[in-house]
Amino acid sequence: MASTMVKGVALGDSGTSAPDPWGNPHDYRYGSLGPNVDPPYQPTPPGPSTASRYVDTGTPWVRFWINLDKFFPYNGGVDNARFAAFERQVKMAKDNGLAVIATMWNCPTWASGGGDNTWQVGALPTYRYPNDVSTTSIWASMVTCLLTAYSAGSSTPRYPGAVIDVLEVVNEGNGMMWPQTDRSGVRTAGCQAAQMMQTALVISSWFGNQATAIAGPATQDLRWSSSNGHNASPSNLSAINQTDAVVFSSDVARVFRSAGFIPGTRAVFTTHNHDDIVYQHFTVGEIRETSLRGEQWAGWPYADPNRPHLWITEGGAKTEYLLSLGIPPANVENWRALLIKVAFLRMKNDSTSASSGGYGIDLMMYYQWETSGFDCGLCEALPSRAPRPAYGTWKGL
């Protein structure tokens, strides 16, 4: 690893969208609550608590999700029950000494501005980039709400002690979200993601010296130029709304530079590495050298374009992809563990090589302890929740 890199694990979206400390191990509180608490005590299945997994494996970062479509179900209102469950999880994580990332994703259709999407075949309405992401937009009001509630610099927190260290305001801006281009084919997604980050940085600055760091664009590591891998070419329907990872990341950094907006020490550039793990690519290194150093990204931690850093806020070896490589089902779990170790140790250096250098990669965050519909977890799902070989590998890294 780069000498600065630490480990993190992202919990599943259901932990905050459908919180349940008694039945959902993606809820950070799972297995940690006793009698006489809110919500009322219920028997839990056997097995370790979710919180204990972080301690057992020496993992100091946790990532939560904020599904805007569910947290802000209508204009002018919030889902107080979801907010309450979220902030109690954050408070417990902070009390346990963890650092916290919260990732905003989805956008309610009432807040996105709508518009013609007939040319975006197969696009989900809540994955739409908002039309307006300026500081006076509806989207910005949701950012302001979250930072007011959970910034260390807020004078009016919702739940004292529930503090998020980093707010990631875009999730897979080049793959999950749309549109990627305008009708004429000109790329627009990178510009929109950059503007979202810029707006959030302005809002965060309102909270003074204890302002929350802002992260994005959580680039999905898609490479159209790759010679192998399931994303080798945009040949399927979903790929109509996707952009090469390095191209998109360069667009984001270039918009900052062109606008004369210096990201600064609170701006964290983030990417994902699902494909890097499974197909042994090194897209994160290319992004660092081409998109950040090449576009003079001056962000966290030094605001120095000659020392670009990035965080990997999600990555996982999905069973479906491992099987597509021809790995026999009986060998999948051992291969998952091996590929995670290879990806991690590949960054165990401070080289700036685009093909193998770990310099400036400060965080590698794996996607989920317990597996879910996106089957890449370090452990089995309920009811067993048994550690997979990948769990032991993660613990030893």
C-alpha positions as CSV (number, residue, x, y, z in Angstrom):
1,M,0.0,0.0,0.0
2,A,1.0,3.6,-0.2
3,S,2.5,4.4,3.1
4,T,-0.5,6.6,3.9
5,M,-3.2,4.0,3.0
6,V,-5.8,2.7,5.5
7,K,-8.7,0.2,5.2
8,G,-12.4,0.9,5.2
9,V,-15.6,-1.1,4.7
10,A,-18.8,0.3,3.2
11,L,-22.0,-0.9,4.6
12,G,-25.0,-1.7,2.3
13,D,-27.5,1.0,1.4
14,S,-30.2,-1.0,3.3
15,G,-28.5,-0.2,6.6
16,T,-29.8,3.4,6.3
17,S,-32.7,3.0,3.8
18,A,-34.3,0.2,5.7
19,P,-32.5,0.3,9.1
20,D,-33.1,-2.5,11.5
21,P,-30.6,-3.1,14.3
22,W,-32.2,-6.4,15.1
23,G,-32.4,-7.9,11.7
24,N,-30.2,-6.1,9.2
25,P,-26.4,-6.5,9.6
26,H,-25.9,-3.5,7.2
27,D,-27.2,-1.4,10.1
28,Y,-24.1,-0.5,12.1
29,R,-26.0,-1.0,15.4
30,Y,-26.7,-4.7,14.5
31,G,-25.9,-6.9,17.5
32,S,-24.7,-4.1,19.7
33,L,-27.9,-2.9,21.4
34,G,-29.3,-4.4,24.6
35,P,-32.5,-4.1,26.6
36,N,-34.2,-0.7,27.3
37,V,-33.1,1.0,24.1
38,D,-34.8,2.7,21.3
39,P,-35.9,0.9,19.1
40,P,-37.2,-1.8,21.6
41,Y,-35.0,-4.8,22.1
42,Q,-35.6,-8.0,20.0
43,P,-33.6,-11.2,19.9
44,T,-30.9,-11.1,17.3
45,P,-29.5,-14.0,15.3
46,P,-26.2,-15.4,16.6
47,G,-22.9,-14.1,15.4
48,P,-20.7,-11.0,15.9
49,S,-22.0,-7.5,15.9
50,T,-21.4,-5.4,12.8
51,A,-19.4,-3.0,14.9
52,S,-17.1,-5.8,16.1
53,R,-16.1,-6.6,12.5
54,Y,-14.3,-3.3,12.3
55,V,-12.4,-3.9,15.5
56,D,-11.5,-7.5,14.7
57,T,-10.1,-6.6,11.3
58,G,-8.4,-3.3,12.2
59,T,-10.6,-1.3,9.9
60,P,-10.9,2.3,10.9
61,W,-13.2,3.8,8.3
62,V,-16.9,3.1,7.7
63,R,-19.1,4.4,4.8
64,F,-22.8,5.0,5.1
65,W,-25.3,5.8,2.4
66,I,-27.8,8.7,2.2
67,N,-30.4,7.8,-0.4
68,L,-31.8,11.3,-1.1
69,D,-35.0,9.9,-2.6
70,K,-35.8,8.2,0.7
71,F,-34.4,10.8,3.2
72,F,-36.1,13.6,1.3
73,P,-39.3,12.1,0.1
74,Y,-41.1,15.3,-0.8
75,N,-40.3,19.0,-1.2
76,G,-39.9,20.7,2.1
77,G,-39.9,17.5,4.2
78,V,-37.6,14.8,5.5
79,D,-38.1,11.2,6.7
80,N,-37.3,11.7,10.4
81,A,-37.3,8.0,11.2
82,R,-34.5,7.4,8.6
83,F,-32.6,10.4,9.8
84,A,-32.9,9.3,13.4
85,A,-31.6,5.8,12.6
86,F,-28.8,7.1,10.5
87,E,-27.5,9.5,13.1
88,R,-27.6,7.0,15.8
89,Q,-25.4,4.7,13.7
90,V,-23.0,7.5,13.0
91,K,-22.9,8.4,16.7
92,M,-22.1,4.8,17.7
93,A,-19.4,4.6,15.0
94,K,-17.8,7.8,16.2
95,D,-18.0,6.7,19.8
96,N,-16.1,3.5,18.7
97,G,-13.3,5.6,17.2
98,L,-14.2,5.2,13.5
99,A,-13.9,7.8,10.8
100,V,-17.1,8.3,8.8
101,I,-17.9,8.8,5.1
102,A,-21.5,9.4,4.1
103,T,-22.3,9.1,0.4
104,M,-25.3,10.9,-1.2
105,W,-26.9,9.0,-4.0
106,N,-30.1,8.9,-6.0
107,C,-32.1,12.2,-6.3
108,P,-35.9,12.5,-5.9
109,T,-37.6,13.3,-9.2
110,W,-39.2,16.4,-7.6
111,A,-35.7,17.8,-6.9
112,S,-33.9,16.9,-10.2
113,G,-35.8,19.3,-12.4
114,G,-37.1,16.5,-14.7
115,G,-36.9,17.1,-18.4
116,D,-37.0,15.0,-21.6
117,N,-35.4,11.6,-21.1
118,T,-36.8,9.8,-24.1
119,W,-33.3,9.5,-25.6
120,Q,-31.9,8.0,-22.4
121,V,-33.1,4.4,-23.0
122,G,-33.3,2.3,-19.8
123,A,-32.3,5.2,-17.4
124,L,-33.7,5.1,-13.9
125,P,-35.4,8.4,-13.0
126,T,-33.7,8.8,-9.6
127,Y,-30.3,8.4,-11.2
128,R,-30.7,11.6,-13.1
129,Y,-28.3,14.4,-12.6
130,P,-30.2,17.4,-11.2
131,N,-30.6,20.2,-13.7
132,D,-29.5,22.8,-11.2
133,V,-26.7,22.2,-8.7
134,S,-25.9,25.8,-7.9
135,T,-25.8,27.0,-4.3
136,T,-29.4,28.2,-4.5
137,S,-30.8,25.0,-6.0
138,I,-33.0,22.4,-4.4
139,W,-30.2,19.9,-4.6
140,A,-27.9,22.4,-2.6
141,S,-30.6,22.7,0.0
142,M,-30.3,19.0,0.7
143,V,-26.5,19.4,1.1
144,T,-27.0,22.3,3.4
145,C,-29.5,20.2,5.5
146,L,-27.0,17.4,5.8
147,L,-24.0,19.5,6.7
148,T,-26.0,21.5,9.2
149,A,-27.1,18.3,10.8
150,Y,-23.8,16.5,10.8
151,S,-20.8,18.9,10.4
152,A,-18.5,19.3,13.4
153,G,-18.7,23.0,12.8
154,S,-22.5,23.2,13.0
155,S,-24.1,25.1,15.8
156,T,-27.4,23.3,15.4
157,P,-26.7,19.6,15.0
158,R,-29.6,17.2,14.8
159,Y,-28.0,14.6,17.2
160,P,-25.0,15.7,19.1
161,G,-22.0,13.5,18.5
162,A,-23.3,12.3,15.1
163,V,-20.5,13.8,13.0
164,I,-19.5,12.8,9.5
165,D,-15.9,13.4,8.5
166,V,-16.5,13.3,4.8
167,L,-19.6,13.9,2.7
168,E,-19.3,12.3,-0.7
169,V,-21.8,14.1,-3.0
170,V,-21.6,12.0,-6.2
171,N,-21.7,8.3,-6.6
172,E,-20.4,6.7,-9.8
173,G,-21.0,9.8,-11.7
174,N,-19.7,8.2,-14.9
175,G,-21.7,5.0,-14.7
176,M,-24.7,5.1,-12.5
177,M,-25.9,8.6,-13.2
178,W,-27.2,10.1,-16.4
179,P,-27.1,11.9,-18.8
180,Q,-23.5,11.4,-19.7
181,T,-23.7,13.6,-22.8
182,D,-26.1,16.0,-24.4
183,R,-28.2,15.1,-27.4
184,S,-25.3,15.9,-29.7
185,G,-22.9,13.6,-27.9
186,V,-20.8,16.2,-26.0
187,R,-19.8,14.9,-22.6
188,T,-21.6,16.7,-19.8
189,A,-21.4,14.4,-16.8
190,G,-18.0,15.4,-15.6
191,C,-19.0,19.1,-15.7
192,Q,-22.1,18.4,-13.7
193,A,-20.2,16.3,-11.1
194,A,-17.5,18.9,-10.7
195,Q,-20.2,21.6,-10.1
196,M,-21.8,19.5,-7.5
197,M,-18.5,19.1,-5.7
198,Q,-17.8,22.9,-6.0
199,T,-21.3,23.8,-4.6
200,A,-20.8,21.4,-1.7
201,L,-17.4,22.9,-0.9
202,V,-18.8,26.4,-0.8
203,I,-21.6,25.3,1.5
204,S,-19.1,23.3,3.7
205,S,-17.0,26.5,4.1
206,W,-19.9,28.2,5.8
207,F,-19.1,26.0,8.9
208,G,-15.7,27.4,9.5
209,N,-12.5,25.7,10.6
210,Q,-14.4,22.5,11.4
211,A,-15.9,22.2,8.0
212,T,-16.7,18.7,6.7
213,A,-14.5,17.5,3.8
214,I,-16.3,17.0,0.5
215,A,-15.6,14.1,-1.7
216,G,-16.4,12.9,-5.2
217,P,-17.0,11.9,-8.0
218,A,-16.7,8.2,-6.9
219,T,-15.7,7.2,-10.4
220,Q,-16.8,3.8,-11.5
221,D,-13.6,2.1,-12.8
222,L,-14.9,1.4,-16.4
223,R,-12.3,1.2,-19.1
224,W,-13.4,1.1,-22.7
225,S,-9.8,0.7,-23.8
226,S,-9.2,-2.4,-21.8
227,S,-8.5,-5.7,-23.7
228,N,-10.5,-7.8,-21.2
229,G,-13.0,-7.5,-18.5
230,H,-16.8,-7.2,-18.6
231,N,-16.6,-3.5,-19.3
232,A,-14.2,-3.9,-22.3
233,S,-16.5,-2.0,-24.7
234,P,-19.8,-0.1,-24.5
235,S,-21.7,-2.9,-26.2
236,N,-24.7,-3.3,-23.9
237,L,-27.7,-1.2,-23.2
238,S,-26.6,0.2,-19.8
239,A,-23.3,1.2,-21.3
240,I,-25.1,3.9,-23.4
241,N,-25.0,5.9,-20.2
242,Q,-21.4,5.3,-19.1
243,T,-18.1,7.0,-19.7
244,D,-14.5,5.8,-19.5
245,A,-13.2,6.3,-15.9
246,V,-10.0,8.2,-16.8
247,V,-11.9,10.4,-19.4
248,F,-14.6,11.2,-16.9
249,S,-12.2,11.9,-14.0
250,S,-10.1,14.2,-16.3
251,D,-13.3,16.1,-17.2
252,V,-14.1,16.6,-13.5
253,A,-10.6,17.9,-12.7
254,R,-10.4,20.0,-15.8
255,V,-13.7,21.8,-14.9
256,F,-12.1,22.9,-11.6
257,R,-9.0,24.1,-13.3
258,S,-10.9,25.9,-16.1
259,A,-13.1,27.6,-13.6
260,G,-10.1,28.7,-11.5
261,F,-11.7,26.9,-8.6
262,I,-8.8,25.5,-6.4
263,P,-10.2,22.3,-4.8
264,G,-8.2,22.8,-1.6
265,T,-7.4,20.6,1.4
266,R,-11.1,19.7,2.0
267,A,-11.7,18.3,-1.5
268,V,-11.1,14.6,-1.7
269,F,-11.1,12.9,-5.1
270,T,-12.7,9.5,-5.0
271,T,-12.9,6.5,-7.2
272,H,-14.0,2.8,-7.1
273,N,-12.0,-0.3,-8.0
274,H,-14.4,-3.2,-8.6
275,D,-13.0,-4.0,-12.0
276,D,-9.4,-3.3,-10.8
277,I,-9.8,-6.1,-8.3
278,V,-11.5,-8.7,-10.5
279,Y,-9.6,-8.1,-13.7
280,Q,-6.3,-6.9,-12.2
281,H,-6.4,-3.6,-13.9
282,F,-4.9,-0.5,-12.3
283,T,-7.4,2.3,-13.3
284,V,-6.8,4.1,-10.0
285,G,-3.2,4.7,-11.0
286,E,-4.1,6.0,-14.4
287,I,-6.7,8.3,-12.8
288,R,-4.1,9.7,-10.4
289,E,-1.5,10.3,-13.1
290,T,-3.6,11.3,-16.1
291,S,-6.7,12.9,-14.5
292,L,-5.2,14.4,-11.3
293,R,-1.6,15.1,-12.0
294,G,-2.2,15.7,-15.7
295,E,-5.1,18.2,-15.0
296,Q,-3.3,19.8,-12.0
297,W,-5.8,18.7,-9.3
298,A,-4.9,20.6,-6.1
299,G,-7.0,18.9,-3.5
300,W,-6.7,17.0,-0.3
301,P,-4.4,16.8,1.6
302,Y,-1.9,19.4,0.3
303,A,-3.7,21.4,-2.3
304,D,-0.6,20.7,-4.4
305,P,-1.0,19.7,-8.0
306,N,2.4,18.0,-7.9
307,R,1.2,15.7,-5.1
308,P,-2.2,14.4,-6.1
309,H,-4.0,12.0,-3.8
310,L,-7.2,9.9,-4.1
311,W,-9.3,7.6,-2.1
312,I,-10.9,4.3,-3.1
313,T,-14.4,4.5,-1.5
314,E,-15.8,1.2,-2.9
315,G,-14.6,-2.0,-4.5
316,G,-15.4,-5.6,-4.5
317,A,-15.0,-9.0,-6.2
318,K,-18.5,-9.8,-7.3
319,T,-19.3,-13.5,-7.6
320,E,-21.0,-13.0,-11.0
321,Y,-17.8,-11.5,-12.4
322,L,-15.6,-14.2,-10.9
323,L,-17.7,-16.9,-12.5
324,S,-17.5,-15.1,-15.8
325,L,-13.7,-15.6,-15.7
326,G,-14.3,-19.3,-15.8
327,I,-13.5,-19.8,-12.1
328,P,-15.3,-23.0,-10.9
329,P,-18.0,-22.2,-8.2
330,A,-16.2,-24.3,-5.7
331,N,-13.1,-22.1,-6.0
332,V,-14.8,-18.7,-6.0
333,E,-14.3,-17.9,-2.4
334,N,-10.6,-18.6,-2.4
335,W,-10.2,-16.6,-5.6
336,R,-12.1,-13.6,-4.1
337,A,-9.7,-13.6,-1.2
338,L,-6.6,-13.9,-3.5
339,L,-7.7,-11.1,-5.8
340,I,-8.4,-8.7,-2.9
341,K,-4.9,-9.4,-1.5
342,V,-3.3,-8.9,-5.0
343,A,-5.1,-5.6,-5.4
344,F,-4.2,-4.4,-2.0
345,L,-0.6,-5.4,-2.1
346,R,-0.2,-4.0,-5.6
347,M,-0.4,-0.6,-4.0
348,K,2.2,-1.4,-1.3
349,N,4.6,1.2,-2.5
350,D,5.0,4.9,-3.0
351,S,5.8,4.8,-6.7
352,T,4.0,7.2,-9.0
353,S,3.8,4.6,-11.8
354,A,0.4,4.8,-13.6
355,S,0.5,1.0,-14.0
356,S,1.5,-0.1,-10.5
357,G,2.2,2.9,-8.2
358,G,0.5,3.3,-4.9
359,Y,1.6,6.8,-4.2
360,G,-1.2,9.0,-2.8
361,I,-3.9,6.3,-2.6
362,D,-4.8,6.9,1.0
363,L,-7.9,4.7,1.5
364,M,-9.0,1.3,0.1
365,M,-12.6,0.7,1.1
366,Y,-14.2,-2.7,0.4
367,Y,-17.9,-3.0,-0.3
368,Q,-19.8,-4.7,2.5
369,W,-19.2,-7.2,5.2
370,E,-22.3,-9.3,4.7
371,T,-23.1,-9.9,1.1
372,S,-26.3,-8.7,-0.5
373,G,-27.8,-8.6,-4.0
374,F,-24.4,-7.4,-5.1
375,D,-22.6,-10.5,-4.1
376,C,-19.1,-9.4,-3.2
377,G,-19.2,-9.4,0.7
378,L,-16.4,-10.5,3.0
379,C,-19.0,-12.7,4.8
380,E,-22.0,-14.7,3.9
381,A,-25.5,-13.2,4.2
382,L,-28.1,-14.1,6.9
383,P,-28.8,-16.5,8.4
384,S,-25.2,-17.7,8.7
385,R,-23.2,-14.5,8.3
386,A,-20.1,-16.8,8.3
387,P,-16.8,-15.2,7.4
388,R,-15.6,-16.1,3.9
389,P,-11.8,-16.7,3.2
390,A,-11.8,-13.0,2.1
391,Y,-12.6,-11.9,5.6
392,G,-9.4,-13.5,7.0
393,T,-7.4,-12.0,4.1
394,W,-8.8,-8.6,4.8
395,K,-8.0,-8.9,8.5
396,G,-4.4,-9.8,7.7
397,L,-3.8,-6.9,5.4
